[in-house]
Every structure is written in C-alpha cells, then in structure tokens.
Amino acid sequence: MSHNKTILTLNSGSSSIKFALFDGAGSSERFLSGLVEYQPGGAVLTTRTPDGVSERTVIEADASSGNSHGQMIRHVLDLLEGYGGGSQIMAVGHRVVLGGPNFRGPVHVNADVIKELEDLIPLAPLHQPPSLVPMRLLFEQKPELMQVACFDSSFHFTIPTVRTRLPLPAELLDGGARVFGAHGLSYDFVARALERQFPEIAHKRVLVAHIGNGASLCALEHGRSVATTMGLTVLDGLMMGTRCGALDPGVVLYLLQQKNLTPQQVQDTLYYKSGLKGVSGLSSDMRVLRENEADENVQLALEMFVERFVQQAGGLIAQMGGVDAIVFTGGIGQHDAVFRRAVCQRFKWLDVHICEDANAAGRPVISQRSGRVMVLVIPADEEETIFRQTKRIIEGSHKR
C-alpha cells in the first residue's frame, strides 16, 4: 500500500535514532515507527506498525564509511522511502535540544540555521552534534526537501526572567546565555495530553517529571512552563544516568586545580561518568541497578536519585505556591514503579497518596481519590509534538 504524502520525525541521539512516519495529509496517524540502537560493530533496527507488528534487523556498520551515525541515518531514509510501495516524504521534523536565544519555536532549516545551531554545540556537546548529522545530510543530498527544527528549549521561553537570568556579570552573558531548559517537546506533549484527558487539572499547578537517562522537572501553570531544573546546559538539575546534575561550581575548580584534569576530562566526567553510573560504579541503566540493589554503592545511587528529585521538586512546588498534580513521564518515570512510590512517599506531607496496585500496573492515574494531589503516568511522545510543529511550518502558520 502506498502512502503518497508523509512527514518523517527524527530524534537523532548519540546512541540511538528514534523515528516515525506520519500521514502528512491528515491526523497524527503513524504508518511506521522505529528505533535504531547502536552496538559494537553496527546497530539494531526495530520497527513497529500501528497494528503492533514489530521487526528486528541487525545492521552491520561499514568501517570504511568513517561516519557510522551518517550511515545509520541513510539506512533509515532508504527503509522509509521504500516502505509501503514507495513513500513520498514531504518534510522531515528534527528534535533539537538547544535552540539558543533566537529560536523560540520551530523553524524551517536552511544553511544559516544549521550554522547557528553548530555554534551552540559547546552548550550541548552530547546532544547537538547528532541532531545536526541528518540535517546536513538531507540538506546536501535533497535540498528541495523541507526540514524543520523543533526545539526542546523553545517551550521554556515562558519562564519569567527572574528565573532564567544567570547570576553572573552582564558582560559575560552578551551571547544570550541564560537558563534554557530541556525536554520541552515532551512537556509540550504532556500539557496537551492533560487538556485532552484531564481538563480539570490542565490549567492548575502541575509538576511534570521527565525521568530517563536524561532527567528534568518542569512546573506548569495553565499548561505553560514557569520553572524548570535544567539550566544553560543539560548538566544542571536532577541527578541523571551519567550526568551529575546540580553541582557546586567549586567542584569544577577542584577537578581542574587539585585533580589536574583537563577541561576535556572534566567535561567527559560530568557528562559521561557521573550520576547513577558514577555513584553506583556499575551502570546508568535503572533496570541493571534494580537487579543489583544489594550492592551498597548501587543502593546509595538509588537513594541519591530520589533525594535529589525531592529536593528540586520541592523548590519548583514552592515557586508555584503549591501543586495540584504530579505527572511522571520518560523511560524511568513511565516504567519504574519503585521510583514513583519512593518519591510519592516523600510528598505525603502534601497529601500525596498513591494506590499501590495502580502504581504497580503503571495505570494513567496512580493516586488515591482521598489524596488532594492527583498523580499521573503519561507516556512521553515527542514524535507527536515534532509532527504537529512540522505540520504547522508546512501550513505556513508560524514564521521565525
């Protein structure tokens, strides 16, 4: 069956590529979705159709290509163009973590946009480069194909200046440095899902927790971001899989001056060797840590993960003047019932009470009716947000 007009969404990361092929002419119907996960010597491609049929393929990397990420992107594009007897991709929407001070909404990609996003790489060295690979590739090979950049940071431009200004001398901030935040595409989806599914709380005070290998919190009022835990970079805020989260700036000086680490070594430590992985000494994967909870270091890492969450969630709740609902999303937020229970137990003083059976099953509502604060589990769907924003650009309703 041929799908004439489609919109492709790409979430291109350093260790994986998530994609989905949407009906470009109608609703947010997906014809195909998939995930490429890198492994030594290649990758594993898993695709899924709307009726639940999945297919798993091992892709061997071509060592002579010198660019495994670009090679995997090409493989995905070849697969999709041949899908269903031939798919005409009318536009590609890309997830981009950081848009900097100038991109406050989705934007049509051109050479100037790519250059500006390249200049932001030092602020997001883990995420920005892989999202630019497919942009450059498509821009060179298919310059007529519309591409749209959709930014995580755009969602947080509604946060007041008193919460986004960095407490540094003004002359050091003249390049636009400020609190940008992240996971905005996920928070945008959650805000809209609340409108559809839980309109009684959609415009109240909602704390959304996007908890995965990367993690952050967002305070929503009337469906808009008013505070978040990530800052200028994606290192700030919560303790994460391999990232440290909020840290005394003096620690960086300590690593440089006392431990004699180079700036590059400090960067690698803070991005790749800290967080759950660094404290546990074992893994950043919550599933692996749950299997090894008897280990003292693993136990400490899990306790710190909860402690840091409670500390920073309390700050955002105070900024809102209270909370009416808590929403868990992201890989850990959606799937780890033990984490949800541990966090909610610490907020009993707010009249947060969860139903153990509903929490264990990961139901949409996991709070007890007797509790004042509603607690929800909403699966993240950044692809739908990317699709919607890309369609908006196609229809010409949004200009930079």
C-alpha positions in Angstrom: 0.0 0.0 0.0 1.5 3.3 -1.0 1.4 6.4 1.3 1.8 9.4 -1.0 2.5 12.2 1.4 4.2 11.6 4.7 6.1 13.5 7.4 9.1 11.9 8.9 10.2 12.8 12.5 13.7 12.2 13.6 15.1 12.1 17.2 18.7 11.6 16.5 20.9 11.0 19.5 24.5 9.9 20.2 23.5 6.2 20.9 20.1 5.8 19.2 17.8 7.2 16.5 14.1 7.3 17.1 11.8 7.9 14.0 8.2 7.8 13.0 6.4 8.2 9.6 3.2 10.1 9.9 0.3 10.8 7.5 1.2 14.2 6.1 -2.3 14.9 4.8 -4.4 14.1 7.8 -4.3 13.4 11.5 -1.4 12.2 13.6 -1.7 8.6 12.3 1.6 6.8 12.2 2.3 4.4 9.4 5.6 3.2 11.0 7.8 3.9 14.0 11.2 2.7 14.8 14.4 2.8 16.9 18.0 2.3 15.9 20.2 1.3 18.9 23.9 1.3 18.4 26.0 -1.6 19.4 29.6 -2.7 18.8 30.1 -3.2 15.0 26.7 -1.7 14.0 23.2 -1.3 15.3 19.9 -3.0 15.9 16.9 -1.6 14.0 13.4 -2.3 15.4 10.3 -1.1 13.5 6.7 -1.3 14.6 3.5 -0.9 12.6 0.2 0.6 14.1 -1.2 -2.9 14.4 1.7 -3.9 16.7 3.7 -5.9 14.3 7.4 -5.5 15.0 10.5 -6.4 13.1 14.1 -6.5 14.3 17.1 -6.2 12.0 20.8 -6.2 12.7 22.7 -3.6 10.7 26.5 -4.0 10.3 28.5 -0.9 10.1 30.7 -0.2 7.1 34.1 0.5 8.7 35.3 2.3 5.5 32.5 4.9 5.7 34.1 6.7 8.7 30.7 8.0 9.8 28.6 5.3 11.4 25.9 7.8 12.5 25.5 9.2 9.0 25.4 5.6 7.7 22.6 4.7 10.1 20.6 7.8 9.0 21.0 6.8 5.4 19.8 3.3 6.2 16.6 4.7 7.9 15.9 7.0 5.0 16.3 4.2 2.5 14.0 2.0 4.5 11.3 4.7 4.8 11.4 5.7 1.1 10.8 2.1 0.1 8.1 1.5 2.8 4.6 0.6 1.6 5.5 0.5 -2.0 7.1 3.9 -2.0 6.6 6.8 0.4 6.9 10.4 -0.7 8.3 12.2 2.3 7.1 15.8 2.1 9.0 17.1 5.2 11.3 16.0 8.0 11.0 17.3 11.5 14.1 17.1 13.8 14.3 17.1 17.5 17.0 19.6 18.6 17.7 20.0 22.3 19.0 23.6 22.2 17.8 26.5 20.0 19.7 29.2 22.0 18.3 32.6 22.5 17.0 33.2 18.9 14.8 30.1 18.2 11.6 30.4 20.2 9.6 28.0 18.0 10.0 25.5 15.2 11.9 26.9 12.2 12.4 25.9 8.5 16.0 24.7 8.2 18.4 26.4 5.9 22.2 26.9 5.8 22.1 29.9 8.2 20.0 27.9 10.7 22.4 25.0 10.6 25.4 27.3 11.2 23.7 28.9 14.2 22.9 25.5 15.7 26.5 24.4 15.1 27.7 27.5 17.2 25.6 26.1 20.1 27.4 22.8 20.2 29.6 23.8 23.2 26.5 24.2 25.3 25.1 20.8 24.3 28.1 18.7 23.2 26.2 15.4 23.9 23.0 16.2 22.0 23.5 18.9 19.4 26.0 17.2 17.1 24.0 14.0 16.4 20.8 16.0 15.6 22.8 18.1 13.0 24.1 15.0 11.1 20.8 14.2 9.4 20.1 17.9 8.8 23.4 18.3 6.9 23.0 15.0 5.1 19.5 15.9 3.8 20.4 19.5 3.1 23.2 18.3 0.8 21.5 15.4 -0.9 17.9 16.6 -1.0 18.0 20.4 -0.8 14.4 20.6 -2.1 13.1 18.6 0.9 11.6 20.7 3.7 13.3 20.3 7.0 12.0 21.7 10.3 14.0 22.0 13.5 11.9 21.6 16.7 13.5 22.7 19.9 13.3 21.4 23.4 14.3 24.8 24.7 11.5 26.7 23.0 8.9 25.5 25.4 10.6 27.3 28.3 10.6 30.8 27.0 7.5 31.5 29.1 9.6 31.3 32.3 10.0 34.7 33.9 13.4 36.4 33.6 13.9 36.3 37.4 14.3 32.5 37.0 16.3 32.4 33.7 18.9 35.1 34.4 22.3 33.6 35.4 23.8 35.4 38.4 26.9 36.4 36.5 28.3 39.8 35.3 26.2 41.1 32.4 29.3 41.3 30.1 29.7 37.5 30.3 26.1 36.9 29.1 26.1 39.1 26.0 26.0 36.0 23.8 22.5 35.2 25.1 23.5 32.8 27.9 20.6 32.1 30.2 18.5 29.2 31.6 17.2 27.4 28.5 15.8 24.2 29.9 15.3 20.9 28.1 12.7 18.1 27.4 10.4 20.8 26.1 8.9 18.6 23.3 8.0 16.1 26.0 6.5 18.7 28.3 4.5 20.2 25.4 3.0 16.8 24.7 2.1 16.3 28.4 0.5 19.8 28.5 -1.7 18.9 25.5 -2.4 15.4 26.8 -3.7 17.0 30.1 -6.0 19.2 28.0 -7.5 16.2 26.3 -7.6 13.6 29.1 -7.6 15.6 32.4 -9.1 19.1 31.6 -10.0 19.5 35.3 -6.3 19.9 36.2 -4.7 21.1 32.9 -4.8 24.7 33.9 -3.8 24.2 37.5 -0.3 23.8 39.1 1.3 20.7 37.7 4.8 19.3 38.3 5.9 17.2 35.3 8.8 14.8 35.8 10.6 13.6 32.7 12.8 10.9 34.1 15.0 8.8 31.9 18.8 8.6 31.2 18.4 12.4 31.0 16.0 13.9 33.6 14.4 17.2 34.5 11.4 18.7 36.1 9.0 21.3 34.8 6.5 23.4 36.7 3.4 24.1 34.5 0.7 26.7 35.2 -2.1 27.0 32.7 -0.1 24.5 30.6 2.9 26.8 30.3 6.4 26.3 31.7 7.1 28.7 34.6 10.2 26.9 36.1 12.4 24.0 35.2 15.5 22.3 36.7 17.9 22.2 33.7 19.8 25.5 33.0 22.2 26.8 30.5 23.2 23.2 29.7 21.7 19.8 30.1 24.1 19.1 33.0 22.0 21.1 35.5 19.2 20.0 37.8 18.5 16.4 38.7 21.0 13.6 39.1 20.8 11.5 35.8 22.1 8.3 34.3 25.6 9.5 33.5 25.3 13.3 34.2 25.9 14.8 37.6 23.0 17.3 37.8 23.3 20.4 40.0 26.8 20.7 41.4 28.7 23.2 43.5 30.7 25.2 40.8 33.7 24.9 43.1 33.8 21.1 42.3 34.8 22.0 38.7 37.6 24.2 40.1 38.6 21.3 42.4 38.8 18.9 39.4 40.9 21.3 37.4 43.2 22.6 40.1 43.5 19.7 42.6 42.9 16.7 40.5 44.7 18.2 37.5 42.0 17.2 35.0 42.0 18.9 31.6 38.8 20.8 30.6 38.0 17.9 28.2 38.4 15.4 31.0 36.1 17.5 33.3 33.5 17.6 30.5 33.7 13.8 29.9 33.4 13.2 33.7 30.4 15.4 34.1 28.5 14.2 31.0 29.5 10.5 30.8 30.9 9.2 34.1 28.7 10.8 36.8 25.2 10.4 38.0 23.8 6.9 38.6 26.8 5.3 36.8 29.4 7.3 38.7 27.9 6.7 42.2 27.0 3.0 41.6 30.2 2.2 39.8 28.1 -0.2 37.8 25.7 1.2 35.3 23.4 4.1 34.3 20.6 1.6 33.4 17.9 1.6 36.1 17.0 -2.0 35.2 20.5 -3.2 35.9 20.7 -1.3 39.1 17.3 -2.8 40.3 18.8 -6.2 39.8 21.8 -5.3 42.0 20.2 -3.4 44.8 22.1 -5.5 47.4 25.3 -3.7 46.4 25.9 -0.8 48.8 27.1 1.6 46.1 24.0 0.8 44.0 21.8 1.4 47.0 23.4 4.8 47.6 23.0 5.8 44.0 19.3 4.9 44.0 18.7 6.8 47.3 20.5 9.8 46.0 18.4 9.7 42.8 15.3 10.0 44.9 16.8 12.6 47.3 17.9 14.9 44.5 14.4 14.6 43.0 12.6 15.5 46.2 15.0 18.4 46.9 14.5 20.0 43.5 10.8 19.1 43.1 10.2 20.9 46.5 11.8 24.0 45.0 9.5 24.1 42.0 6.5 23.4 44.1 7.4 26.3 46.3 7.8 28.5 43.2 4.2 27.6 42.1 2.9 28.1 45.6 1.7 24.5 45.8 0.9 21.6 43.5 -2.4 20.1 42.2 -1.0 17.2 40.1 2.3 15.4 39.6 2.9 13.7 36.2 5.6 11.1 35.6 6.9 10.5 32.1 10.1 9.4 30.3 11.6 5.9 30.4 12.1 5.6 34.2 9.1 7.8 35.1 6.8 5.6 33.0 8.2 2.2 33.8 9.8 2.2 37.3 7.0 1.8 39.9 9.6 1.6 42.7 10.9 5.0 41.9 7.4 6.6 41.7 6.5 5.1 45.1 9.6 6.3 46.8 9.1 9.8 45.5 5.5 10.0 46.4 6.1 8.7 49.9 8.3 11.7 50.5 5.5 14.0 49.5 2.8 12.6 51.9 3.0 16.0 53.7 1.5 17.5 50.5 -1.4 15.0 50.8 0.1 12.8 48.0 -1.2 9.2 48.3 -0.8 6.6 45.6 -2.7 3.4 45.0 -0.2 0.6 45.2 -2.0 -1.6 42.7 -2.4 1.2 40.1 1.2 2.2 40.6 2.5 -1.3 40.1 0.4 -1.6 36.9 1.5 1.8 35.6 -2.0 3.0 35.1 -2.7 6.6 33.9 -3.9 7.6 37.4 -2.0 6.1 40.3 -3.2 8.4 43.1 -5.9 7.5 45.7 -9.1 9.5 45.5 -8.6 10.5 49.1 -5.4 12.4 48.3 -5.6 16.1 47.3 -2.8 15.8 44.7 -3.6 13.8 41.5 -0.6 11.6 40.4 -0.5 10.5 36.8 1.7 8.5 34.4 1.7 9.7 30.8 4.0 8.1 28.3 6.3 10.5 26.5 5.5 11.1 22.8 8.0 13.7 21.5 7.3 12.4 18.0 3.7 13.7 18.0 4.9 17.1 19.1 7.6 17.2 16.3 4.9 16.1 13.8 2.5 18.8 14.9 5.1 21.5 14.9 6.4 20.4 11.5 2.9 20.5 10.0 2.5 24.0 11.4 5.5 25.1 9.4 4.3 23.4 6.3 0.9 25.2 6.6 2.8 28.5 6.9 1.1 29.4 10.2 4.4 30.0 12.0 7.3 32.2 10.9 10.6 32.8 12.6 
